[in-house]
Amino acid sequence: MDRATFFSPRYAHGVSLDRSMIADVRSLSDPELRRLVILAQDLLERRGAGRVPDGAKITYRREEVRCGKANCTRCPHGPYWYAYWREDGRLRSRYLGSAKAGRSPGNEPEPESGADGTTGR
């Protein structure tokens, strides 16, 4: 099996994948690529990836995000809720949803937040 290391600006390390798989993914149309992403996310969720471990101390943060498009006049976008926790010595995060209209993570009453948008749980 001929393998190649794929480097992405999102990740600090390369990911080793079969060259033919990389070529096949690169040849997909935009709608096919979106369906592949949905499939991969579903598989990861079924395997438990991205779940917050039991007993982890979670910090919720309301954040605004820049989309990275050079001509975007609506940046930053949001606000959105994110959960942060430590797992195996690494800081992990998970997108929880929109923070618009008083929504809070987990459909709870909106917690009091600090000046930087953080809440401790």
N, C-alpha and C positions, 0 to 999 in steps of 0.2 A: 504494500500500500504506500503510495507516494504521498507524503505529508508535507504541509507547508505551515509556517507560523504566520498567522494573520495578526497584524498590529492595528489596533483601533485607537484613535485619539481619546476615546472614553476611558480606556483601561491602560494602566501603567505597564502591564505585561502582555506578551503575545499569547494567542490561543492557537494550539496546534490542531489543524483540521486537514482532512483529506483534500488534496488539490482538486479533484473532480467535484467534490461537494461544494467547494468555494466557487468554482466555475459555474456550477448549476445554480447556486443561489444568486450569483451576480447576473445571470441571464433571465431571472424572473422579472415579470412586469410589476408595476407598482401594486395593483390589486392582489397579485399572487404573493408578493412579499408581505403585504399586510396580513393575509391569511396565514402565512407561515409564522409571523410574529405572534398572532393570536393562538395558534396551535402550540408554539413553544411556551408561551406564558401559561397556557392551560396545563401542559405537561409538568412544568415546574411547580405550579400550585398543587397539583395532585401528589407530587413527590414531597411536598412540605417545604419547598424552598421559599424563603422570604417570610416565613412565619416567625413571629416573635416568640422566643423560648419562654416557657413557663418560669415565672419568678424574676424575669428580667426587669430592671428599672427602666421605664420608658419615659422619654421626654418628648412632648408634643410641641411642634413648632409650626407657626403660621408663616409661610414664606411667599414672596413674589419671585417669579422666575423670568429670566430673559430668554427669548426663543432663539436668539442667535442670527436671525435674519437681518441683513444689513439695512434694509429699507423699512423695517417694522416701525410704525408710528404709535403702536399701542403698548409697547414694552414699558415696564415689566408687566407680565400677565399674572393673574391670581387675584386674591391670595388663595393659597392651597395649604392643606394640612399635611404634615409629614410626621412620622414617628421615628425616633432615633433611640438606639440601644447598643450596648456593647455585647459582642459575642466572640468568643475565642480571641480576645484582645483586639478585635477590630470594631470600628464604629460602623454600624449598619443603619440603613434607613429604608422606609417604605412610604410611598405616596398613599394618602388616605382619602383624598377628595377635595372638593372645593370648600373654601372657608367663607364663601359669599353668603349673604343674607343670614348671618348669625349661626350658620351650621358649625357644629363642633365635631371632633373625631368621635366615632362610635355612636352618633346620634344622642349624645349626652348634652345637658345644658352647657352652654359655652363657658369654659373655664376662664378664671381671671388670668390675664397674661401680663408679663413684664413688658418693659419698654421695647425689648428686642423681639417680642412675639413668642417667647418661650413660655411653656407651662410645665411644671414638674408633676409627675404622678408617682 
